[in-house]
Amino acid sequence: MSAILRDPPDADPLQPHSRVAVVDDHVFMRDLISRELTRSTKRYNVVASVGTAADAVAVCRRFEPHLLVLDINLPDRTGVAAVPDIRRASPATRILLCTAFPKEDWIGPASTCGADGFVEKTNTWDDFMLAVERVSGGQRYFCSAGGATPVRKTNGKASSPLTPREREILKLIAGGRTTKEIATQLFISVSTVETHRANLMAKTGGRNVADLVRFAMDVGLA
């Protein structure tokens, strides 16, 4: 295993460390991420730094980290393909997928493979750290340069990224528009709006309009 392994520091009951493992095939990138996470005021402790999907599974089995920062483009297989094996090795580990090669359809596979978050390395460091904080804190967070909505758990259910059209309709719902009014404004049929509304309910875990409005407020669309 080509890895850097560290023993966790002495426990601090007032400010406990979150164990983090970093997986990236570029030594420079994983060293950079590891160093910056260690320096963070959030008290992350990087217990492993490896370069392949196979090593990621082994590290999770050995350390059971709280958070795994997992690159998608790895030499043996993609991070997306490795997620199920990582889940079996360490079910409680939170998984944040990332990539340096933005691709519009990555966010879909990332949200359905069992990962807890996705972020592009082409975003700012602040964006990356926000994703780390959200995912390590128990939320689902998917963000790309394409503008997909970062989402969280709502009513105990994990949601998926919203499409641009779903975001548009959610914003109108939160603004008090009826289904017929939304259809008229967007030049689409009432049945199409109802389909989008049903998809929004499924993705956010909402049961009624009030739940959708609360979700819209939570993600900054209202």
Stockholm file with secondary structure:
# STOCKHOLM 1.0

chainA/1-222         MSAILRDPPDADPLQPHSRVAVVDDHVFMRDLISRELTRSTKRYNVVASVGTAADAVAVCRRFEPHLLVLDINLPDRTGVAAVPDIRRASPATRILLCTAFPKEDWIGPASTCGADGFVEKTNTWDDFMLAVERVSGGQRYFCSAGGATPVRKTNGKASSPLTPREREILKLIAGGRTTKEIATQLFISVSTVETHRANLMAKTGGRNVADLVRFAMDVGLA
#=GR chainA/1-222 SS CCEEECCCCCCCTTSCCEEEEEECSCHHHHHHHHHHHHHSTTCEEEEEEESSHHHHHHHHHHHCCSEEEEESCCSSSCHHHHHHHHHHHCTTCEEEEEESSCCGGGHHHHHHTTCSEEEETTSCHHHHHHHHHHHHTTCCEEECTTCCCCCCCBTTBCCCCCCHHHHHHHHHHHTTCCHHHHHHHHTCCHHHHHHHHHHHHHHHTCCSHHHHHHHHHHTTCC
#=GC SS_cons         CCEEECCCCCCCTTSCCEEEEEECSCHHHHHHHHHHHHHSTTCEEEEEEESSHHHHHHHHHHHCCSEEEEESCCSSSCHHHHHHHHHHHCTTCEEEEEESSCCGGGHHHHHHTTCSEEEETTSCHHHHHHHHHHHHTTCCEEECTTCCCCCCCBTTBCCCCCCHHHHHHHHHHHTTCCHHHHHHHHTCCHHHHHHHHHHHHHHHTCCSHHHHHHHHHHTTCC
//
